[in-house]
Amino acid sequence: MVDRRRRTQQRQIEDSEDSEEEEQTRNRNANRSSPGKRRSRKPPTVLDGYGFEVTLTPLQQQELASCAQAAQEHIPKWSFVEQLKPYPGESRLKKLVRAGVPPLYRRQVWMQISGANALRTSKPATYFANMVAAESRSKSVRQIDLDLPRTFPGHEWLQSEEGQVSIRNVLVAFSLHNQRVGYCQGLNCVAAFLLLCTDQAEEDAFWLLVALTDRILYPNTHAPNLDGCHVEMRTLGQLIASKLPRLHHHLEALSCDVSVFSTDWFLCLFCTSLPSESAARVWDALFHEGAKVLFRVALALLQMHEALLLTKDNAGEVLMVIKESAAAMHNADLLMKTAFDKVGSMPMAKIDQIRAQESVEVDKMLKAREAARKKQELKERLAAEQRRRDEEAERRMEEGIPDTTPAEELAQAAAEKLKFGAQQVGRGLNLVAGKAMEAARKVKEAATAGAAGSSSPEGVGVSSSRRRQ
């Protein structure tokens, strides 16, 4: 396995160099055959270290080769992995991880620093195999099968029968392990990339996926209603306002919500946005330091291209710049250096405070959405029922069937209205009659009191005295 990784890395460097030489040769030949006409140079397409086709400009070839060479030079610093020695202390390990885990050691290192090994040993040895065998109990199989062909469609192994089965096994097992999440679109890409980075080891990929969702990512990031993902995106929005205020105001002026460009970042953890080795470098730090790394990388990407983004006058162009810039980020060293050295301080306590505030807002938003959804469903059901009645009435008319039921219903409705009206009129008459009787009583009392007063002055005094009492 180690030898194969070394050969892959070396081939990556050589392919980049060879491609540039071949392109130069083709251009020289083309110029000789057509002296008066220079052909435009097309960037060559090569396979990167994980089997993805990439089209590289000369500058990108140099960047990729430089990063690959640096990774090769870092290998001796990771000798403790191959020698099965204890890992270094936290401070040194953090520096090593941020500089990049050599691809040939990623499988072992990720399993250790993520806590996946601990999770694995806490369950029976056959746990993963049992989950795969219990496929019939999963409620997510149908959606998983629908998404398999859409999982990195240009990758040869992932689209092969073997690759599809491996992705499926990991996702089915996970859907049974974590039934609260089950399956969420985006997990298919995460599982596929885990397989590529772990030499196609299904069980390791499964436990790394469990570590991500159970221990590393913000809770409910991949839940059915994506409430955790919404919290993370809104938190990123607050961090942009704090770290990149000019860009924040510009995005607000364009009505460009952060979710437009960051949903995939938090659901797929940048593996569908960045080149494969750059994404793997992000995951190195993610497995070791936690979900805060995602904010750092997001802010780094935006900071590196802020000047260009500020020139765009609509949300569509902003989205295009962000997407293309991320896809072209082959210089993983520069990306990670910006994320950790230039974004600035980001205390975890501050992030948790923002998350707590945004969680309340997300809860309100989701409840409002649910209420609107139920209202719309009721509206649609009533409309469907009315269409059914109209169609039934039309059918009866066409077939000459007396339409008695609607008449009976109308008569019953009219009778109910008349009954209700009569009740209301009755209540009104009773009220009027009562008030009339009360008025008559008061008139009678007044008349009696007047008659008594005219015959006996003392009577008035007695009456007044009783009223005060």
WOSUL-V161504 format. One record per backbone hydrogen bond with DSSP energy under -0.5 kcal/mol. CO is the residue of the C=O (numbers start at 0). NH is the residue of the N-H. If there is no record, write none. Layout:
CO_NH, CO_NH
This chain:
0_4, 1_5, 2_6, 3_7, 4_8, 5_9, 6_10, 7_11, 8_12, 9_13, 10_14, 11_15, 12_16, 13_17, 14_18, 15_19, 16_20, 17_21, 18_22, 19_23, 20_24, 21_25, 22_26, 23_27, 24_28, 25_29, 26_30, 27_31, 28_32, 29_33, 33_36, 43_45, 43_55, 45_53, 47_50, 50_155, 51_47, 53_45, 53_55, 55_43, 56_60, 57_61, 58_62, 59_63, 60_64, 61_65, 62_66, 63_67, 64_68, 65_69, 66_70, 67_71, 68_72, 69_73, 70_74, 71_74, 73_76, 73_77, 74_77, 75_78, 77_80, 77_81, 78_82, 79_84, 80_83, 88_92, 89_93, 90_94, 91_95, 92_96, 93_97, 94_98, 95_99, 96_99, 101_104, 101_105, 102_105, 104_108, 105_109, 106_110, 107_111, 108_112, 109_113, 110_116, 111_114, 114_118, 115_119, 116_120, 117_121, 119_122, 123_126, 125_129, 126_130, 127_131, 128_132, 129_133, 131_134, 133_136, 134_137, 139_143, 140_144, 141_145, 142_146, 143_147, 144_148, 146_149, 147_150, 149_151, 151_154, 153_155, 154_158, 156_159, 156_162, 159_163, 160_164, 161_165, 162_166, 163_167, 164_168, 165_169, 166_170, 167_171, 168_172, 169_173, 170_174, 171_175, 172_176, 173_177, 176_178, 177_180, 177_181, 179_223, 180_182, 183_186, 185_189, 186_190, 187_191, 188_192, 189_193, 190_194, 191_195, 192_196, 193_197, 194_197, 194_199, 195_198, 197_200, 199_201, 200_204, 201_205, 202_206, 203_207, 204_208, 205_209, 206_210, 207_211, 208_212, 209_213, 210_214, 210_215, 211_215, 211_216, 215_290, 217_220, 219_222, 219_227, 219_228, 222_225, 225_229, 226_230, 227_231, 228_232, 229_233, 230_234, 231_235, 232_236, 233_237, 234_238, 235_239, 236_240, 237_241, 238_242, 239_243, 243_247, 244_248, 245_249, 246_250, 247_251, 248_252, 249_253, 250_255, 251_254, 254_256, 256_259, 257_260, 257_261, 258_262, 261_265, 262_266, 263_267, 263_269, 267_270, 269_272, 269_273, 274_278, 275_279, 276_280, 277_281, 278_282, 279_283, 280_284, 281_285, 282_286, 283_287, 284_288, 284_289, 285_289, 289_292, 290_293, 290_294, 291_295, 292_296, 293_297, 294_298, 295_299, 296_300, 297_301, 298_302, 299_303, 300_304, 302_305, 304_308, 305_309, 307_310, 308_311, 313_317, 314_318, 315_319, 316_320, 317_321, 318_322, 319_323, 320_324, 321_325, 322_326, 323_327, 325_274, 325_328, 327_329, 329_331, 330_334, 331_335, 332_336, 333_337, 334_338, 335_339, 336_340, 337_341, 337_342, 346_350, 347_351, 348_352, 349_353, 350_354, 351_355, 352_356, 353_357, 354_358, 355_359, 356_360, 357_361, 358_362, 359_363, 360_364, 361_365, 362_366, 363_367, 364_368, 365_369, 366_370, 367_371, 368_372, 369_373, 370_374, 371_375, 372_376, 373_377, 374_378, 375_379, 376_380, 377_381, 378_382, 379_383, 380_384, 381_385, 382_386, 383_387, 384_388, 385_389, 386_390, 387_391, 388_392, 389_393, 390_394, 391_395, 392_396, 393_397, 394_398, 395_399, 395_400, 396_399, 399_401, 401_403, 402_406, 403_407, 404_408, 405_409, 406_410, 407_411, 408_412, 409_413, 410_414, 411_415, 412_416, 413_417, 414_418, 415_419, 416_420, 417_421, 418_422, 419_423, 420_424, 421_425, 422_426, 423_427, 424_428, 425_429, 426_430, 427_431, 428_432, 429_433, 430_434, 431_435, 432_436, 433_437, 434_438, 435_439, 436_440, 437_441, 438_442, 439_443, 440_444, 441_445, 442_446, 443_447, 444_448, 445_449, 446_450, 447_451, 448_452, 449_453, 450_454, 451_455, 455_458, 455_459, 456_459, 456_460, 457_461, 458_462, 459_463, 460_464, 461_465, 462_466, 463_467, 464_468
